[in-house]
Amino acid sequence: MTDLLFHITTGAVDERTQVVEPHGDLDMATVGQLQAVLEDMVESGTRYVILDLEYATFLDSRGVVVMVASERALSEADGKLVIVCASPHFRRLISLVGDATVELTLVSSRREALQVAAVLPA
């Protein structure tokens, strides 16, 4: 079943960096859409992805698994996933579910994410 209120917006910051904004609940019904967007970005050569969770209203473990997989794929391509996450509940879930072999970069604001992306290797 598809959540009709869920949608994802994307946009380029520069030639190597994209922003992804999921709007609504990131759960079993919607996480496949996020996974597809992130996989397409990796396949198209995007090096850095800023995943902004400001408009996400719910996050379950499946969403975290997609984040870990995306970070792994981006790092294999010499890239990085930077996650904008101000919610203490989301941060706790990410720390509990995340993979100890993959370090997810969490920041509190889009501004902070852009600063991180700006200093990453070209």
C-alpha positions as CSV (number, residue, x, y, z in Angstrom):
1,M,0.0,0.0,0.0
2,T,1.3,3.5,-0.9
3,D,1.0,6.4,1.5
4,L,-0.6,9.1,-0.6
5,L,0.7,11.9,1.7
6,F,4.3,10.7,1.4
7,H,6.5,12.4,-1.2
8,I,10.2,13.1,-1.8
9,T,11.7,16.3,-3.2
10,T,15.2,16.5,-4.5
11,G,17.5,19.2,-5.7
12,A,21.1,19.9,-6.7
13,V,23.4,22.0,-4.5
14,D,26.2,21.7,-7.1
15,E,27.5,19.3,-9.7
16,R,28.5,16.7,-7.0
17,T,25.9,17.2,-4.2
18,Q,22.2,16.5,-4.1
19,V,19.6,17.2,-1.4
20,V,16.8,14.7,-0.7
21,E,13.8,15.6,1.5
22,P,11.3,12.9,2.4
23,H,7.9,14.4,3.5
24,G,5.7,12.2,5.7
25,D,6.2,8.8,7.3
26,L,9.3,6.8,6.4
27,D,8.1,3.3,7.1
28,M,7.6,-0.1,5.4
29,A,5.1,1.4,3.0
30,T,7.3,4.3,1.8
31,V,11.0,3.4,2.4
32,G,11.2,1.8,-1.0
33,Q,10.7,5.2,-2.6
34,L,13.5,6.7,-0.6
35,Q,15.8,3.7,-1.4
36,A,15.0,4.1,-5.2
37,V,15.9,7.8,-5.1
38,L,19.1,7.3,-3.3
39,E,20.2,4.3,-5.5
40,D,19.5,6.4,-8.6
41,M,21.7,9.2,-7.3
42,V,24.5,6.8,-6.6
43,E,24.2,5.2,-10.0
44,S,24.1,8.6,-11.7
45,G,27.4,9.6,-10.1
46,T,26.3,11.9,-7.3
47,R,29.1,11.9,-4.8
48,Y,27.4,13.6,-1.8
49,V,23.8,13.3,-0.7
50,I,22.3,15.5,2.0
51,L,19.3,13.6,3.4
52,D,17.2,16.2,5.2
53,L,14.7,14.6,7.6
54,E,13.1,18.0,8.7
55,Y,9.8,17.1,7.0
56,A,9.8,13.4,8.0
57,T,7.1,12.8,10.5
58,F,8.0,9.2,11.4
59,L,11.0,6.9,11.0
60,D,11.3,3.2,11.6
61,S,14.2,0.8,11.4
62,R,13.7,0.2,7.7
63,G,14.5,3.8,7.0
64,V,17.8,3.5,9.0
65,V,18.7,0.4,7.1
66,V,18.3,2.3,3.8
67,M,20.5,5.1,5.2
68,V,23.3,2.6,6.1
69,A,23.1,1.0,2.7
70,S,23.2,4.4,1.0
71,E,26.2,5.5,3.1
72,R,28.0,2.2,2.2
73,A,27.3,2.7,-1.5
74,L,28.3,6.3,-1.5
75,S,31.6,5.6,0.4
76,E,32.5,2.9,-2.1
77,A,32.2,5.6,-4.8
78,D,34.3,8.0,-2.6
79,G,31.2,9.9,-1.5
80,K,29.2,10.5,1.6
81,L,25.7,10.7,3.0
82,V,25.1,13.6,5.4
83,I,21.9,13.3,7.4
84,V,20.1,16.4,8.7
85,C,18.3,15.3,11.8
86,A,17.3,17.6,14.7
87,S,14.8,15.1,16.2
88,P,16.2,13.4,19.3
89,H,13.8,10.5,18.7
90,F,15.1,9.9,15.2
91,R,18.7,10.3,16.4
92,R,18.2,7.7,19.1
93,L,16.6,5.3,16.6
94,I,19.5,5.8,14.2
95,S,22.1,5.2,16.9
96,L,20.3,2.0,18.1
97,V,19.6,0.5,14.6
98,G,22.6,1.7,12.7
99,D,25.4,-0.6,11.7
100,A,28.6,-0.4,13.8
101,T,30.7,-0.8,10.6
102,V,29.2,2.2,8.9
103,E,29.5,5.7,10.4
104,L,26.5,7.9,9.6
105,T,27.1,11.6,9.7
106,L,24.3,13.4,11.6
107,V,24.0,17.1,11.7
108,S,21.3,19.3,13.2
109,S,20.7,21.7,10.3
110,R,20.8,22.1,6.5
111,R,23.4,24.9,7.0
112,E,25.6,22.5,9.0
113,A,25.2,19.8,6.2
114,L,26.2,22.3,3.5
115,Q,29.3,23.2,5.6
116,V,30.2,19.5,5.8
117,A,29.6,19.0,2.1
118,A,31.7,22.0,1.2
119,V,34.9,20.6,2.8
120,L,34.5,17.1,1.4
121,P,37.1,16.2,-1.3
122,A,36.1,17.2,-4.9
